[in-house]
Amino acid sequence: MQGQQHDFVKIAKALSDDNRLRILTSLREGEKCACELLTDLRISQPTLSHHMKILCDAGLVTCRRDRRWAYYSTDAREIDAVAEEFQARFRPVAQAACARCDGRV
């Protein structure tokens, strides 16, 4: 569980930045070259590299290199697994009434 907790924290941190969310949204359309992402997002190349490293390290994005160009994409199965993990962790569960206050809040 400790390893899974660490991975979940890494994913949550990766999703906590507006630029990274914009990158993931852009990649919904399919694989994109880094130059396309730079144009779409209007950020600098070092900023894109920083964000892509975080997304790749979290397992949300994969990188394919072709000579000097980098192509990024998401894996639908991994995105589905992340969504399931969020639901499993945060979906409300049925609770029994509080014994100390007879169910009154």
Secondary structure, DSSP 8 states (H G I E B T S, - for coil): -HHHHHHHHHHHHHTTSHHHHHHHHHHTT--EEHHHHHHHHT--HHHHHHHHHHHHHTTSEEEEEETTEEEEEE-HHHHHHHHHHHHHHHS-------TTTTT--
